[in-house]
Amino acid sequence: MFLDPIHFIKEKAFTQSFCENIISQSKKQKTTKADIKDGNNNNRKSNISWLQDESLIKQITPIVNEANKKCNWNFLLREFEPLQYTIYNKDDYYDWHIDSHKKQYQNGLIRKLSFTLFLNDDYDGGDFRICQTHPNPDKVTLDIFKPKIGTIIIFPSHTWHKVNKIKKGIRKTLVGWIVGKPFV
């Protein structure tokens, strides 16, 4: 499957107060060390908590639908997984990975789209990188982002991406996945 573009970015998709509200809501949740379902846990260092907030999903859904249509991905999407609030402290990172799992879920669905909503921008390092692979190294494309608060990046879940190490401050994001039936 060839997709062009491989990501959708919308700056100022959400207000600063919207982002601060998510941070405030997430502080009430228990955080745990992040792990990786199908991979090497040394590939990631951050803390997470989970949000099951239908009002957040309702506000994010129109932008996900816009990305799906404008990028001509036209994926058949069914539902959101629980939202992940992710905290990256100094020296935290998430090396190259994809969000797709090796097997479909018990309900027969797979991750189709992923997103990251940037809740703050007062940190150094931690840039977001997304890669379109190619067997010819000269044709690999790498996009690097240091988005401002309220920016959302949406991309197919099988796309390679990473978060570089945090040099100073704390990076806070809301991450999500939208699932649907497997591709035919």
N, C-alpha and C positions, 0 to 999 in steps of 0.2 A: 504494500500500500504506500503510495507516494502522496504526501500531503504538503501543500505549499499555500499558505505559510504553516510553519510548525508551532506557532504560538500566537496568541492574541493578547495585547496589553492595552489596558484602559487606565489612564492616569486620572486622578481625582474622581474615581468611580464612587467613592464613599467619603463622607466628611470626616474631619478630625474627631468630632464628637461621637460619631458612629464607631470609629476605631477605638476611642477611649472607653466607650461603653463595653465593647467586647473585652478589652483588657480588664476592666473592672469586674465584669461578670466572670471572667476566667480565673481571677484571683481567688474566687470563692470555691473553686474546684481543687481537688487533690491533684498535684502534679506527680508524675513518675518519670523515671529515666526512660527515654525513648529506646525502643528496640526495633528490629527489622524482622518481619515475618518470614521471608524467604531468603534471607541473606546473612552476611557477616556483620554482626553487631559492632565490630570495630570500625565499620564504615560510617558510623554516625555517633555524634555526641550532642545531645540536647535534652530538654525536658518537655513533657507534653501533658496536656489534660484534654478531656473530651467534652464537647458541648452538643447537646441534643436540643436545639433551639429552632423550632419551625419558623419563627418570625425572621431569624437570620437567613434561613434557607429561602424564604419567600422573597427577601430583598436581593439575594444573590442570583436567584434563578433567571431573571430577565437578562442579566449580563452574560450568564453562561449560554443562554439561548441565542443571544446576539452573536457571541463568538462562534458558536456552532454553525450559524447561518452565514455570517460574513466571511468566514474562512472556508466555506464550502465543504466542511467536514460532514455535515448532515448526519451525524450519528443519531441512532435511535436511543434515547436516554430514558431511563425509568425513574430513578430516585437517587437521592444523596445518601452517602454514608454519613455517620456522625462526624461532626466537624472537629478538627484537631487544632487546638491552640498550642503553638510551639514557641518555646523560649530558648534562644541561643545566647549563652553567657560567653565571656571572654574565652577564647580558644575552642569554642564549640564549632561544629561543622556538620555537613552531611555530604559525603563524597559522591561521585558519580553513581547514579541509580535510575531505575525506572519505577513507576508506581504500579505497574501491572503485576499480578501474582502468577505463579506457575500454573495454578489450577483455578477454575471458576469456583465461585462460592456455592454452598449447598443449594441455594435457590436457583442456580444455573446462570447467575449474572456475573459480569466481569467489570472491572474498572475501565471506563472509556475516556473520560475527561478528568483532568486534575486542575486544581487552581491554588494559587497562593495570593492571599490578600495581605498587603504590608500594613501593619498597624502602627508602626513608628519608623522613624528614619534617623534617630539620634544615636547612631552607632557607627563604628568604623570597621571596614572589612565586611564579611558576610554578603558579598555580592552574589546574585543569583545567576547561574550560567545554564544555558540550554543549548543542546548540540543536535544538529542534523547529521547523522553519520553517513559515510559513503566509503566504498572500498578503496577509492583513490584518495589518499590523504590530502591532496591539493584541493579536493572538492568538499571537504568537511566544513560545515559552517558552525560557528560558535558565536552566540549572542550573549552579551554580558550586561546585566542590569543592576543598578543600585537605585531602586524605585523610591519615590517619596511616599509618605503616609497616604493611605487611601487608594493606592494603585493595586490593580488586580492583574495577574498574569494567568491565562488559561491555556492549556495545551493537552494534546492527547496523552493518555497515561503511559503509553509505551515509548514516550520520548525521553531520551537521556538528559538528565539535569543534575545540578549540584548546588550546594551552598558553601561558599568559601569560609574559611576560619574567621571568627570574630576577633578583631584586634582590640577593640575598646567599646564599652557599653553593652547593652542588651538588645538583641534583635527579637521582635515579637511579630508573629504572623498567625493568620488563620488559614489552615490548609484544608482542602476538601477534595472529595472524589465523587464523581457521578457515574453510576453504573447502568448497564443495560445488557441485553442479550448479546452473546458472543457474535463476532463478525462471521458472516457466512462466506 
